[in-house]
Each structure stands twice: as structure tokens, then as C-alpha cells.
Amino acid sequence: MQAFDQIQELWQKHDVEVKVSADEMLQQVKKEVNGLKLKSALNILGMLASFIAIAVLWIFFHFESWTTHVGISITLLAIGIYILILYRDHRLISKSDYTLHPNEYLSDLRVYQLNRYKLYNSLYWFYTVALSLGLIFYFIEILAHLSITMTIVAVSFTFLWILFCSTILRNAVIKREKERISLLIEKFERISAQISMP
């Protein structure tokens, strides 16, 4: 048994260095950067679609209560601010050519990582509170037209959906994106190290 422990300890100390050429790593990085850009662009398009859908609802439906107009205004304002933040981050990762300037792109990725951290923490709660406030004002008029049962179902579903998005879904997205960006940063650091070596 002691021999097995010694072999296991020796095996754990054994570090195999896998040599990957700069070209292969660049191909992997290219694929991941394009995936990051695509995801960022899809997030922006999804938020724009939401903004347009709510704006169309506001323009073409007649609402009697001022609270509904306030609620929709708050919601559109929150979505608009979020779109601008997402667009700023998208420009950050799309502006420079990572094949020509890997160190510059690496610093941009670090800024992007920090921006995403802020987005998913403090700014996310601003967005959630603003959206919830907008929904509350919007629901004042809308729920008056529903039965008690439908009102309870609508409010419960909305509350549970916001709770789900703020906890389980948010944590999963943060974890996945953090791992993805960290891996990308690590690859750029390796590429920069390989390029700088003689």
C-alpha cells in the first residue's frame, strides 16, 4: 500500500508539458474570440429586439393610466442603458486585431473581463431593480383588468422569473463566462510568451 502511495505521489508531481504551436493556439483563440464576439452581438440584438417590442407596444396600444407610461419609460430606459453598456463592451473586444497586437488585445480582454464583472454584479442589480419597478408601474393598470386568480398567477410568475434569473441563471452565466474569458486570457498570455521568446 505504501508503494502505491509513493507511485501516486510521484505521478501527481509529474508534470507533462504539452507543446502547442503558436499557429494552433492562434486558431483556437480565433475560434473562441469569434464565439465571444458572436455571443456579444446576439446579446445586443436580443436587447434591441426587446426594446423595439416594448416601444411598439407603448406606441400602438392605448393605456389610460399614467403609471403604465411611467413603467414602460423606466423599462425602456433600463434596457437602453444596458444596450449601451453591452455595445461598449462589444466594441472593446472587436476593435483591435488580436493577430497583430496580442498584448494590446490581452489588455482589452482584461478590461472586458472587469467590465463583465461590474455588469453582472452592481449594474445587474440596477437593471433588475429598474425592470422590477417598471413592471410594478406597468402592472397597476394591466392587472386591474384581470381576475384575482390571473393577477396572482401573473404576479407570482413574474416574481419567480425575476428570482430565477437573479440567482440560478445569473450564477451559471457568470461562471461560464468567467471560465471562458479566463481561458482566453491564458491563451493570449501563452501566445505573447511564445512570440516574445527568441
N, C-alpha and C positions, 0 to 999 in steps of 0.2 A: 504494500500500500504506500509505503514511503517512497519507493521508486517511482510509482505513478505520480505522486505529488511533485517529485523533482522534475519529471518529464513535463508535467503540466506547467510548472513554473518556468522551465526553460522555453517551452513553446510560447507562453504568454510574453516572455521577454523578447522572443524572436520577432524582429520587425522586417517585413518584406517590403522593399521599396519598389513600387511599380513605376516603371518608366513609361511615360506617355509623351509622345512628341508634341511640340508646340502646335503643329498643324492639326493633330487630332483633338487636342484640347480646345483649339480655336473653333473647330467645327462644333464641338459640344456646347461651347459658350455661345456660338452664333445661334444654335437651336434654342437654347434657354433664353437668350436675350430677345429673340423674336417672339417666343412664347410670352415673356413678360410684357413686351410691347403690345401684343395682341390682347392679352388679358386686360391691360390698362385701357386700351381703346374700346374694348367691349364694355367695360365698366362705365366709361364716359358715354357711350351710345345708349346704354341701358338707363342711365340717369337722365340723359336728354329726352329719351322716349317718355319717361315718367313725367318730366317737366312739361313736355308738349301735351301729353294726355290730360294732365290736371289743368293746364291752361285752356285747352279746348273745352273741357267740362265747365270751367268757370265762364268762358265766353258764350257758349251756346245754351247753357241751362239757366233758367231764371231762378234765382234764390231770393227769398223775401227777407231773410234775417241778415242784419249786419254782421252777426257773429260768423256766419258762413263765409262771408267775404274776408273777414279777418283771418279765419282759419286757413282758407286757401292761400291768402297772401303770405302768411307765416310759412306754410308748407313750401310754396314756390321759392320763397327767399332762402330757406334752408337747403333745398335741392340745388338752387342756383349757386350758392356758396360752395357746396360740396362739389359741383361740377367744375368750378374754377380751380379748386384745390386738386382735384383729380387731373385736370388738364395741365396744371403747373408741373405735377409730378411726371406726367406722360412726356412732356417736353424735355424734362430733365434727363430721362433715360433714352430719349430719341434724338437728342440734338447732336451728340458727338459720335464720331466713327471710332468704335472700340478697337478696330484692327489697326488704325494709325496711331491712336493715342490711348493705349491700355491704362496708363497711370491716371490720365485725366478722367477716363470713363470709370475707373475704380473709385476715384474721389466722388464722382457724380453718383455712383451706386451707393456709397456710404451716406451721402446726403439724402438720397431717395429712401434708404433704409430708415434714417432718422425721421424723415417726413412721414413715412408709413406708420412708424411707432406713434408719432403725435396724432396722426389721423385716427388710428384705432384706439387711442386712449382718450385724451382730453377732447379732441374735436368730435369724436364719435358720440360722446355724451352730450355735447352741444346739439348735434344733429338729432339725437334721439329725443331730447327734451323739446326742441323746436318742433319736431314732427309730431310728438305727442300733444303738445299744446295746440298745434294746427288742427289735429284730429278732434280734440275736445271741442274747439270752437265750431268746427265743421259739423260735428255730431249733434250740436244743440238743436239745429233746425231739422236735420235729417231724421234723427231718432224720434222726434215729435210725431212723425207720420207713421211710425211702426208700432206694432202691438208690443205689449210688455215683454212677451216671450222673445220676439225678434230683437227687441232692444237689448235684453240680457244676453242673447246669443251674440249679437254684433259687438257689444262692449267686451264680453268675455273673450271672444275670438281675437279682437284687436289687442287686448291686454296680453293674452297668451302669446300671440305672434311677436309682439314687441319684446316680451320677456325671453322667448326662444331666440330671437335674433341678437339680443343683448348678451346672452350668456353662452349657450351651447354653440350656435353658429358662429358668433364673433370669435370665440376662443379657437375653434377649429380653423377658421380663416387666418387668424393671426399666426397660429402655429405653422400652418402650411406655408404661408408667405414668408415668415421669418426664416424657415429652413431653406426655402428656395433662394432667397436673396443672400443668405449667409453662404450657401454653396457657390453661388455665382461670384461673390466677392472672393471666396477662397480660390476659385479657379483663376480669376483675374490676377490675384496675388502670385499664383504659381506661374502664370504666363509672363508676368512682369519680371519675375525672378529668372525665368529661363531666357528671356530676351536680354536682360542685363548681364547674364553670365557670358564670359568670352567663349 
